[in-house]
Amino acid sequence: MTDLKSRPRPMPEDFEKLAADIRACRVCQPALSHPCRPVLQGSAPARIRIIGQAPGTRVQASGQPFTDPSGDRLRSWMGVSEAEFYDPRLFAITPMGFCFPGLDAKGSDLPPRRECAPLWHDRVTASLPDVEMILLVGLHAQRRYLALPSSATLTGTVLRWREFFPQYVALPHPSWRNSGWLKRNPWFENEVLPSLRLRIREILPRTL
């Protein structure tokens, strides 16, 4: 694992300009049956960054991150209000894939498209110099940012949360499809979430 401050970065860019470039990106359009609509949030002063998978159908429609039941659960895990969550001075939300990737034959979201992260993520990291903690939501983000082997599992990674905390927080996806995982792993709510909420409250007052 690499320290947030020591990880090699490209030359810093203005986040607002970079975000506009990302929203205008159409690299994946030939592979999609729906219009590209890159979704992200943030500003240069943001102190906490959330890296999830990719927008779902509701976020594709709204154009705002986590406007779905997964967002409700994630905000509950974090102990933050909706107003705090959507304040770009507090939270940068930059998924592994900025566009909705589509659905598979069973109606589940496809994985984030592979073109997106190599194209944008290092540049986004450089444009957010004041981030103190990154929430890695799901295995796609964890593999990239924690340099995990392809054999790594979500449960095994989240179990190691103390190794990465407080710079990185490895989380399962807050989808309601993971309710069974939460029941089988009560240590997550009993150990990880209290530490996460405490650290968020330590960071947020300095930004207001």
KEKOLNU-316998 format. One record per residue (C-alpha): chain; x, y, z. Coordinates in steps of 0.02 Angstrom, whole numbers. Layout:
REC   c        X        Y        Z
REC   A        X        Y        Z
...
END
This chain:
REC   c        X        Y        Z
REC   A        0        0        0
REC   A       59      177      -42
REC   A       39      327       72
REC   A      -84      458        9
REC   A       45      596       14
REC   A      192      496      -58
REC   A      104      409     -202
REC   A      177      473     -368
REC   A       59      595     -452
REC   A       51      685     -619
REC   A       58      874     -623
REC   A      -89      943     -525
REC   A     -236     1010     -624
REC   A     -380     1124     -579
REC   A     -517     1008     -517
REC   A     -660     1109     -592
REC   A     -581     1107     -765
REC   A     -538      923     -750
REC   A     -715      882     -693
REC   A     -784      974     -845
REC   A     -669      871     -957
REC   A     -728      710     -875
REC   A     -911      758     -896
REC   A     -878      790    -1080
REC   A     -790      621    -1105
REC   A     -868      505    -1235
REC   A     -729      376    -1250
REC   A     -845      232    -1204
REC   A     -993      286    -1310
REC   A     -961      161    -1452
REC   A     -975       18    -1325
REC   A    -1135       81    -1242
REC   A    -1316       69    -1297
REC   A    -1362      223    -1194
REC   A    -1289      399    -1191
REC   A    -1130      427    -1093
REC   A    -1164      530     -938
REC   A    -1009      540     -827
REC   A    -1056      574     -646
REC   A     -941      643     -512
REC   A     -934      771     -372
REC   A     -798      868     -285
REC   A     -691     1022     -267
REC   A     -507     1054     -233
REC   A     -532     1081      -44
REC   A     -621      913      -19
REC   A     -549      813      127
REC   A     -635      645      101
REC   A     -645      551      -63
REC   A     -766      411     -104
REC   A     -720      290     -243
REC   A     -858      169     -287
REC   A     -891       62     -440
REC   A     -996      153     -571
REC   A    -1165      240     -580
REC   A    -1321      132     -586
REC   A    -1482      165     -680
REC   A    -1549      291     -554
REC   A    -1388      390     -551
REC   A    -1384      385     -741
REC   A    -1554      469     -736
REC   A    -1517      594     -597
REC   A    -1339      642     -641
REC   A    -1296      647     -455
REC   A    -1196      513     -363
REC   A    -1281      386     -250
REC   A    -1461      445     -277
REC   A    -1525      271     -239
REC   A    -1547      153      -90
REC   A    -1361      115      -93
REC   A    -1329      299      -59
REC   A    -1449      296       88
REC   A    -1356      150      164
REC   A    -1185      226      129
REC   A    -1233      390      214
REC   A    -1297      289      363
REC   A    -1132      194      372
REC   A    -1037      359      370
REC   A    -1151      448      494
REC   A    -1172      600      382
REC   A    -1324      697      325
REC   A    -1378      710      143
REC   A    -1328      895      146
REC   A    -1153      851      207
REC   A    -1135      710       84
REC   A    -1176      819      -66
REC   A    -1066      964      -11
REC   A     -919      961     -134
REC   A     -811     1056       -9
REC   A     -822      902      104
REC   A     -835      751      -11
REC   A     -764      709     -181
REC   A     -855      564     -262
REC   A     -757      489     -407
REC   A     -809      311     -455
REC   A     -696      189     -545
REC   A     -806      211     -698
REC   A     -890      380     -717
REC   A    -1027      317     -834
REC   A    -1164      189     -811
REC   A    -1091       32     -892
REC   A    -1257      -51     -931
REC   A    -1341     -211     -871
REC   A    -1298     -393     -895
REC   A    -1421     -528     -952
REC   A    -1484     -549     -773
REC   A    -1519     -363     -750
REC   A    -1369     -329     -638
REC   A    -1249     -184     -665
REC   A    -1098     -226     -770
REC   A     -924     -191     -698
REC   A     -849      -18     -724
REC   A     -779        1     -898
REC   A     -591      -25     -903
REC   A     -555      130    -1007
REC   A     -605      251     -870
REC   A     -487      233     -723
REC   A     -322      233     -821
REC   A     -380      385     -917
REC   A     -436      492     -770
REC   A     -399      430     -595
REC   A     -219      482     -571
REC   A     -264      655     -636
REC   A     -410      665     -514
REC   A     -296      614     -370
REC   A     -174      752     -414
REC   A     -315      880     -419
REC   A     -372      837     -241
REC   A     -216      878     -137
REC   A     -304      898       31
REC   A     -391      729       40
REC   A     -356      646      208
REC   A     -456      486      187
REC   A     -518      383       40
REC   A     -666      265       54
REC   A     -642      119      -65
REC   A     -815       50      -97
REC   A     -806     -121     -177
REC   A     -667     -232     -240
REC   A     -634     -138     -403
REC   A     -576       17     -308
REC   A     -485      -86     -177
REC   A     -383     -182     -305
REC   A     -323      -23     -390
REC   A     -286       84     -238
REC   A     -222      -49     -119
REC   A     -121     -139     -254
REC   A     -208     -304     -214
REC   A     -177     -463     -312
REC   A     -314     -525     -428
REC   A     -348     -665     -304
REC   A     -400     -542     -167
REC   A     -577     -556     -105
REC   A     -691     -422      -38
REC   A     -716     -506      131
REC   A     -531     -538      152
REC   A     -489     -359      108
REC   A     -618     -280      223
REC   A     -559     -395      363
REC   A     -388     -312      345
REC   A     -462     -138      366
REC   A     -347      -90      510
REC   A     -195     -110      396
REC   A     -258       28      281
REC   A     -350      140      404
REC   A     -364      289      419
REC   A     -295      338      248
REC   A     -400      209      158
REC   A     -560      126      216
REC   A     -607      -35      127
REC   A     -796      -55      121
REC   A     -917     -177       40
REC   A    -1037     -102      -85
REC   A    -1189      -33        9
REC   A    -1310     -116     -112
REC   A    -1458     -199      -29
REC   A    -1403     -356     -119
REC   A    -1263     -364        9
REC   A    -1382     -375      158
REC   A    -1340     -559      175
REC   A    -1154     -517      182
REC   A    -1186     -394      323
REC   A    -1282     -524      423
REC   A    -1141     -650      401
REC   A    -1009     -524      450
REC   A    -1073     -427      603
REC   A     -895     -371      644
REC   A     -911     -246      501
REC   A    -1048     -145      585
REC   A     -976     -173      760
REC   A     -794     -130      724
REC   A     -770      -42      557
REC   A     -915       79      556
REC   A     -886      159      728
REC   A     -705      195      681
REC   A     -758      263      512
REC   A     -888      381      587
REC   A     -767      444      719
REC   A     -633      481      590
REC   A     -757      572      477
REC   A     -809      682      623
REC   A     -627      719      660
REC   A     -602      779      482
REC   A     -763      870      442
REC   A     -759     1011      573
REC   A     -595     1074      500
REC   A     -680     1101      333
REC   A     -831     1201      389
END
